[in-house]
Amino acid sequence: MKGHTHKFHIVDPSPWPLIGSIGTLILTIGGVMYMHDYQNGGYTLILGLLSIIIVLISWWRDVIREATFLGHHTKEVQKGLRYGMILFIVSEVMFFFAFFWAYFHASLAPTIEIGCTWPPIGIQAFSPFDIPLLNTLILLLSGATITVVHYSILTNNRVGGFKAFVSTILLAIIFTLLQLYEYRHATFTISDGVYGSTFFMATGFHGFHVLIGTIFIVVCMFRFIHYHFTEENHFGFEAAAWYWHFVDVVWLFLYINIYFLGYYNYFNLIN
């Protein structure tokens, strides 16, 4: 909108909300068809997924252009974006709260159907002192390196910022690979009762959030390389850092409650 005198950004008409909603519908239909073994269900699922990916790339490309090259993200607009990111993280907290609720509901008062014990009889819990502890240290270290990135942006230290970006991304990739290794060597699956369901839903969705956060940080690194961030205007990175710290905190709760306390109960049970 040309010639406006207010501090807010009136967004130009965009095709991405409509295309994104259509892609989401195709993704949902494809997912149902695939899970029920309908013909071409897998192709429909892939089509919906590809359409969503294209919409995300194109839509965020437009947002980056508005923020970096067109100057539409004034302080008032950035304030609204900060509120939006905070509300998004709060919604993610509620998302994981549901998983923790399910886990504690099943573990604090085990029913007779699972032998009145937790973990249920036949489940061999992971030791919290192996890969889970290593992954905890890796995530905490990545939280420190992304803080170094923030400090480097504030002090215009481009070399240090780039090194910290690369370190954070490598740590995130190592975390994901270690979690996949742990899953491959698990003695139970997601279909092994309430323990398998709550364990893999909670840790698996956390792993998905790590993957999304890694992509977020990779995009921010390329924006950093192309001088998109300044000392005064770098909310795109701040949003990624907030999200990553949220991922760190959720993992600490997962480690303490599901890995450590779950193994403590298992150790007492077998001894």
C-alpha positions in Angstrom: 0.0 0.0 0.0 1.7 3.1 -1.2 1.6 6.4 0.6 0.4 5.2 4.0 1.5 7.1 7.1 1.0 4.4 9.8 3.8 2.2 11.2 2.1 -1.1 10.2 2.6 -3.4 7.2 -0.5 -4.0 5.1 0.3 -7.3 3.5 0.0 -7.5 -0.3 -2.4 -10.1 -1.8 -0.7 -13.5 -1.8 -1.6 -16.9 -3.4 0.1 -18.9 -0.7 -2.6 -19.2 1.9 -5.0 -20.6 -0.7 -2.5 -22.9 -2.2 -1.3 -24.0 1.2 -4.8 -24.9 2.4 -5.3 -26.9 -0.8 -2.0 -28.7 -0.2 -2.9 -29.4 3.3 -6.2 -31.0 2.2 -4.3 -33.1 -0.4 -1.8 -34.1 2.3 -4.6 -35.2 4.7 -6.5 -37.2 2.1 -3.2 -38.8 0.9 -2.3 -39.7 4.5 -5.6 -41.4 5.1 -5.5 -43.2 1.7 -1.9 -44.4 2.4 -2.7 -45.7 5.9 -5.7 -47.6 4.6 -3.8 -49.0 1.6 -5.8 -47.3 -1.1 -4.5 -47.2 -4.6 -2.2 -44.2 -5.3 -2.4 -43.2 -1.7 1.3 -42.8 -1.4 1.5 -40.6 -4.5 -1.3 -38.4 -3.2 0.6 -38.1 0.1 3.8 -37.1 -1.6 2.0 -34.6 -3.8 0.5 -32.9 -0.8 3.8 -32.9 1.1 5.6 -31.4 -1.9 3.0 -28.7 -2.3 3.3 -27.8 1.4 7.1 -27.6 1.1 6.8 -25.3 -2.0 4.3 -23.0 -0.3 6.6 -22.8 2.8 9.7 -21.9 0.8 7.8 -19.4 -1.4 5.9 -17.8 1.5 8.9 -17.3 3.7 10.9 -16.0 0.7 8.3 -13.3 0.4 8.5 -12.5 4.2 12.3 -12.3 4.0 12.0 -9.9 1.1 9.5 -7.7 3.0 11.8 -7.6 6.0 15.2 -7.3 4.4 14.8 -5.5 1.1 11.5 -3.6 1.3 11.8 -2.4 4.9 8.2 -3.2 5.9 9.2 -4.7 9.2 9.2 -1.6 11.4 9.5 -1.7 15.1 5.8 -2.0 15.5 5.6 -4.9 13.0 8.5 -6.6 14.8 6.7 -6.3 18.1 3.7 -8.1 16.6 6.0 -10.8 15.2 7.5 -11.2 18.7 4.1 -11.7 20.2 3.2 -14.1 17.5 6.3 -16.2 18.1 5.7 -16.2 21.8 2.2 -17.4 21.3 3.4 -20.1 18.9 5.9 -21.4 21.5 3.2 -21.4 24.2 1.0 -23.5 21.8 4.0 -25.9 21.4 4.3 -26.1 25.2 0.6 -27.1 25.4 1.3 -29.7 22.6 4.0 -31.4 24.7 2.0 -30.9 27.9 -0.5 -33.4 26.4 2.2 -36.0 25.9 3.5 -35.6 29.4 0.0 -35.8 30.8 -0.5 -39.1 29.0 2.9 -40.4 30.3 2.3 -39.5 33.9 -1.3 -40.7 33.8 0.0 -44.2 32.8 3.2 -44.2 34.9 2.1 -42.8 38.3 -0.8 -45.3 38.7 -0.1 -48.3 36.4 -3.3 -50.3 35.8 -3.8 -54.0 36.1 -3.8 -54.4 32.4 0.0 -53.7 32.3 0.8 -55.6 35.5 0.5 -52.6 37.9 4.2 -51.8 37.2 6.0 -49.2 35.2 7.6 -49.8 32.8 5.2 -52.6 32.0 6.6 -56.2 32.2 8.5 -57.1 29.1 9.7 -53.5 28.4 13.4 -52.9 28.6 13.9 -49.2 29.3 16.8 -47.2 27.8 19.7 -46.5 30.2 19.8 -42.7 30.7 23.6 -42.8 31.0 24.3 -43.8 27.4 22.9 -42.0 24.3 20.3 -40.0 26.2 22.9 -38.4 28.4 25.2 -37.7 25.4 22.3 -36.1 23.5 21.5 -34.0 26.5 25.0 -32.6 26.6 24.9 -32.1 22.8 21.7 -30.1 23.0 22.9 -28.0 25.9 26.1 -27.2 24.0 24.1 -26.3 20.9 22.1 -23.9 23.1 25.4 -22.2 24.1 26.7 -22.0 20.5 23.5 -20.4 19.3 23.8 -17.8 22.1 27.3 -17.2 20.7 25.7 -16.5 17.3 23.4 -13.9 18.9 26.3 -12.2 20.6 28.3 -12.2 17.3 25.4 -10.5 15.5 25.2 -7.9 18.2 28.9 -7.2 18.0 29.2 -7.6 14.2 31.6 -10.5 14.6 31.0 -12.3 11.3 33.7 -14.9 11.5 32.7 -15.9 15.0 29.1 -15.9 14.1 29.6 -18.2 11.1 31.6 -20.7 13.2 29.0 -20.7 15.9 26.3 -21.3 13.2 28.1 -24.2 11.8 28.8 -25.7 15.2 25.1 -25.4 16.1 24.0 -27.1 12.9 26.5 -29.9 13.3 25.5 -30.6 16.9 21.8 -30.7 15.8 22.6 -33.2 13.1 24.6 -35.4 15.5 21.7 -35.3 17.9 19.3 -36.5 15.2 21.6 -39.3 14.0 22.1 -40.5 17.6 18.3 -40.5 18.2 17.8 -42.5 15.0 20.5 -45.0 16.2 18.7 -45.3 19.5 15.4 -46.0 17.8 16.9 -48.7 15.6 18.3 -50.5 18.6 15.2 -50.2 20.8 13.8 -53.4 22.2 10.2 -52.1 21.9 8.1 -50.3 19.3 5.4 -47.7 19.3 2.8 -50.5 19.1 4.1 -52.1 22.4 1.4 -50.8 24.7 1.1 -47.5 26.4 4.8 -47.3 27.2 5.9 -47.6 23.6 3.1 -45.2 22.5 4.0 -42.4 25.0 7.7 -42.9 24.6 7.9 -42.7 20.8 5.2 -40.0 20.6 7.0 -37.7 23.0 10.6 -38.3 21.9 9.7 -38.6 18.2 7.8 -35.3 18.1 10.7 -33.7 19.9 13.0 -35.1 17.2 10.7 -33.6 14.6 11.0 -30.3 16.3 14.8 -30.6 16.3 14.6 -31.2 12.6 12.4 -28.1 12.0 14.7 -26.1 14.3 17.7 -27.2 12.3 16.2 -26.1 9.1 15.3 -22.8 10.7 18.9 -22.2 11.8 20.3 -23.2 8.4 18.1 -20.6 6.7 19.3 -18.0 9.3 22.9 -18.9 8.6 22.4 -18.2 4.8 20.7 -15.0 5.7 23.6 -14.1 8.0 26.1 -14.8 5.2 24.2 -12.5 2.8 24.1 -9.7 5.4 20.4 -9.8 6.1 20.9 -9.3 9.9 22.1 -6.1 11.6 22.7 -5.2 15.2 19.3 -3.5 15.4 17.2 -5.8 13.1 17.7 -9.5 13.4 14.4 -10.9 14.7 14.4 -13.7 12.1 17.4 -15.1 14.0 15.9 -14.3 17.4 12.8 -16.4 16.6 15.1 -19.3 15.6 17.1 -19.0 18.8 13.9 -18.9 21.0 12.6 -22.0 19.2 15.9 -23.8 19.8 16.0 -22.9 23.5 12.4 -24.2 23.7 13.6 -27.5 22.1 16.4 -27.7 24.7 14.1 -27.2 27.7 11.6 -29.8 26.4 14.4 -32.3 26.0 15.5 -31.7 29.6 12.0 -32.6 30.8 12.0 -35.7 28.5 15.3 -36.8 29.8 14.5 -36.4 33.5 11.0 -37.8 33.4 10.9 -40.4 30.7 14.5 -41.6 30.4 15.9 -41.1 34.0 12.9 -41.8 36.2 11.6 -44.4 33.8 14.9 -46.3 34.0 15.0 -45.9 37.7 11.6 -47.6 38.0 12.8 -50.3 35.6 16.1 -50.8 37.6 14.1 -51.3 40.8 11.7 -53.7 39.1 14.4 -56.0 37.8 16.3 -55.9 41.1 
